Amino acid sequence: MEKYFTTVANSISAWAGKSISFVLALAVIIAWAVSGPVFAWSDTWQLVINTGTTIVTFLMVFLIQNSQNRDAAAMQAKLDELIRAVENAREGFVGIEHLTDDEICRLRAALEREVGAPDNEFTRADETVERLLDRT
């Protein structure tokens, strides 16, 4: 069941992200708007688009979240493998995605201090990269 859901979720997410999907959705909205005078702008006419868009949005939230969760987990596994494979990497970083937001912020601040970034200041990325490269 899970494999089937993953296949369906990937397919729908890939299709929903294409420009033709946007054009199709726009065409549906335009057709609905143009049909307004035919249905005398009735409550039923409005209910059709409201119900349709609500159902599609509700289902898409779960499909997109599923795809994002899977992508994030795959990325974490890849990063963990890189940490494991690099000789001088600190293996304590494996699994830090399970820390709280506050713990991650403190860890990031400690890393920035380690490379010489000023406390409580946003530094330019190239300056931080230069400091990291100087360390090696």
C-alpha positions as CSV (number, residue, x, y, z in Angstrom):
1,M,0.0,0.0,0.0
2,E,2.8,2.4,1.0
3,K,4.7,1.8,-2.2
4,Y,1.6,2.4,-4.3
5,F,0.9,5.6,-2.4
6,T,4.4,6.8,-3.0
7,T,4.2,6.1,-6.7
8,V,0.9,7.9,-7.0
9,A,2.0,10.8,-4.8
10,N,5.2,11.2,-6.9
11,S,3.3,11.1,-10.1
12,I,0.7,13.6,-9.0
13,S,3.3,15.9,-7.5
14,A,5.4,15.8,-10.6
15,W,2.3,16.5,-12.8
16,A,1.0,19.3,-10.6
17,G,4.4,21.1,-10.8
18,K,4.3,21.4,-14.6
19,S,3.2,24.5,-16.5
20,I,0.4,22.6,-18.3
21,S,-1.2,21.9,-14.9
22,F,-1.3,25.6,-14.2
23,V,-2.8,26.3,-17.6
24,L,-5.4,23.6,-17.1
25,A,-6.4,25.0,-13.7
26,L,-6.6,28.5,-15.1
27,A,-8.7,27.2,-18.0
28,V,-11.1,25.6,-15.5
29,I,-11.4,28.9,-13.5
30,I,-12.0,30.9,-16.7
31,A,-14.6,28.4,-17.9
32,W,-16.3,28.6,-14.5
33,A,-16.2,32.4,-14.5
34,V,-17.6,32.6,-18.1
35,S,-20.4,30.2,-17.2
36,G,-21.5,32.6,-14.4
37,P,-24.2,34.4,-16.5
38,V,-25.5,31.1,-17.8
39,F,-26.2,30.0,-14.2
40,A,-27.3,33.5,-13.1
41,W,-24.4,33.7,-10.7
42,S,-26.3,31.3,-8.5
43,D,-25.2,29.9,-5.1
44,T,-24.9,26.5,-6.7
45,W,-22.6,27.9,-9.4
46,Q,-20.4,29.4,-6.6
47,L,-20.6,26.2,-4.6
48,V,-19.2,24.1,-7.5
49,I,-15.9,26.0,-7.6
50,N,-15.6,26.4,-3.9
51,T,-16.1,22.7,-3.3
52,G,-13.9,21.7,-6.1
53,T,-11.0,23.9,-5.2
54,T,-11.3,23.0,-1.5
55,I,-11.2,19.2,-2.3
56,V,-8.2,19.6,-4.6
57,T,-6.3,21.8,-2.1
58,F,-7.1,19.4,0.8
59,L,-5.7,16.4,-1.1
60,M,-2.7,18.3,-2.6
61,V,-1.6,19.3,0.9
62,F,-1.1,15.7,1.9
63,L,0.5,14.7,-1.4
64,I,3.0,17.6,-1.3
65,Q,3.8,17.1,2.4
66,N,4.5,13.4,1.6
67,S,6.8,14.3,-1.2
68,Q,8.6,16.9,0.9
69,N,9.0,14.5,3.8
70,R,10.5,11.8,1.6
71,D,12.8,14.3,-0.1
72,A,14.0,15.7,3.2
73,A,14.6,12.2,4.6
74,A,16.5,11.2,1.5
75,M,18.6,14.4,1.7
76,Q,19.4,13.7,5.4
77,A,20.4,10.1,4.6
78,K,22.8,11.4,1.9
79,L,24.3,14.0,4.2
80,D,24.7,11.5,6.9
81,E,26.5,9.2,4.4
82,L,28.8,12.1,3.5
83,I,29.6,12.8,7.1
84,R,30.3,9.1,7.7
85,A,32.5,8.9,4.6
86,V,34.6,12.1,5.1
87,E,37.6,11.2,7.3
88,N,37.8,14.3,9.5
89,A,34.0,15.0,9.7
90,R,32.4,15.1,13.1
91,E,30.0,12.1,13.2
92,G,28.1,13.9,16.0
93,F,26.3,15.8,13.3
94,V,24.5,12.7,12.0
95,G,20.9,12.9,13.1
96,I,20.9,16.6,14.2
97,E,17.6,17.0,12.3
98,H,16.0,15.5,15.3
99,L,17.1,18.3,17.6
100,T,14.7,21.1,18.7
101,D,14.8,24.5,16.9
102,D,16.6,26.1,19.8
103,E,19.2,23.4,19.9
104,I,19.9,23.7,16.2
105,C,20.2,27.5,16.6
106,R,22.7,27.1,19.4
107,L,24.6,24.6,17.4
108,R,24.7,26.9,14.3
109,A,25.8,29.8,16.5
110,A,28.6,27.7,17.9
111,L,29.7,26.7,14.4
112,E,29.7,30.3,13.3
113,R,31.8,31.3,16.3
114,E,34.2,28.5,15.5
115,V,34.8,29.9,12.0
116,G,35.2,33.4,13.4
117,A,31.8,34.9,12.5
118,P,30.8,37.7,14.8
119,D,28.1,36.9,17.4
120,N,24.6,38.0,16.6
121,E,25.4,39.3,13.2
122,F,24.5,38.1,9.8
123,T,27.7,37.5,7.8
124,R,28.1,37.2,4.1
125,A,28.3,33.7,3.0
126,D,31.6,34.2,1.1
127,E,33.2,35.5,4.3
128,T,32.2,32.4,6.2
129,V,33.3,30.1,3.4
130,E,36.7,31.9,3.4
131,R,37.1,31.4,7.1
132,L,36.2,27.7,6.7
133,L,38.8,27.3,3.9
134,D,41.4,29.1,6.0
135,R,40.9,26.4,8.7
136,T,42.0,23.6,6.5
